[in-house]
């Protein structure tokens, strides 16, 4: 899946940077960028037809990994939250404090 994350245009409207995010592996990202670079002439022609500008900007495609990074961070957070949710369940299975006789030992040692 390919998404346009952001586009920045120079003040004179001659140059344009399009930040593209590709979900998938690195090979898919490289192939997508290669395809976009090969189609830059077609894209500029389509822009020229829809925009009324003296000059159509030269487009540079830049790979942006922010969406993929966000998905990765969300997975890591979910794993930590899942591990924290599982930890109290394990403590409950071990029993309440004092059921294993540790408080009785402490009382005997201190004389309370």
N, C-alpha and C positions, 0 to 999 in steps of 0.2 A: 504494500500500500504506500503510495507516494502522496505527500502533503506539501503545500507551499506554506512555510512557517512565517516568513516575513519577506518583504521586498523593500529595498531602499533605492532611491533614485537620486542622482546627483542634481544639484540646484540648476544646472544648465540643461537638464533632461537629456543628456547625451549618453549617460551610462546608467546601468541598472544592475543591481545585485539581487538575485532571487535565492533565498535560503530554502533548500529542499530537504525534507526529512523522509527517509525511506525505512519502513518497518520490515525487518528481515535480516538476512545475513549480509556480510560485507560485499560478497559477490553480487548480490541483487542491487545493492546501493551503487556499486561501480557501474553495473550495466545500465541502471536507470540514468545516472549522470552522463554516461557515454551517449545514450539515446537522446537525452535532452540537448547535449552539445551538438549532436548531428542534426537535430531538428531546429536549431536556433534561427536559421534563415526563414523557415516556415512560420515559426512563432513571431518573429519580427514582422513578417508580411501580414500576418493576421492582426497584430497590434496596430500596424499602420492603417489597416482598413477600418478598424474600430475607433481609433484615436485621431483627432484632428490636430496633429503636431507637424511642425516643419521638419524636425528630425525624429526618427524613431530610435529610441535608446538601444545601445548595444547591451545585450543581456549576458551576464555572467552567472552561471549556476554554481552555488556553493552548498556542499553537503552539511546539513545541520543535524546533529545527533541528539538534540534536546528532548524530543518526544521519546525516543528509544531509551535515553537515560532516565527519564521520568518513569517509564514503565518498569525499568530495572529497579529503581529506588522503591517504587510501590511494592514490588515483589519482596524486596528485602524487609520492608516495614511489616508486610503481612506475615512473613516468616517469624519475625521477632514477636509480634503480637500473638501469633499462634502458639509460640513456645511459652510465652508468659501465661496464656490461658491454660495450657496443659500443666504447667508447674503447680498451680493451686490444687488441681485434681489429684496429682500425685501425693501432695502433702495430706490431703484428706484421706487418701487410701491408707497412709501409714498410721493414722489414728491421731487422737487428741493427745496433747502433752499430759504425761502422768499415767497413761494407760500402759506404758511399757515398764512401769515400776521405777522410773528415774526419780520421781518426787519422793517416793518412799525411801530411797537410798539417801537422798539429800536430807530428809527429816531425821533419819537415823544418825547421820554423820553430825548434824548440827545440834541434835537433841531437841528439836522443836516438835 
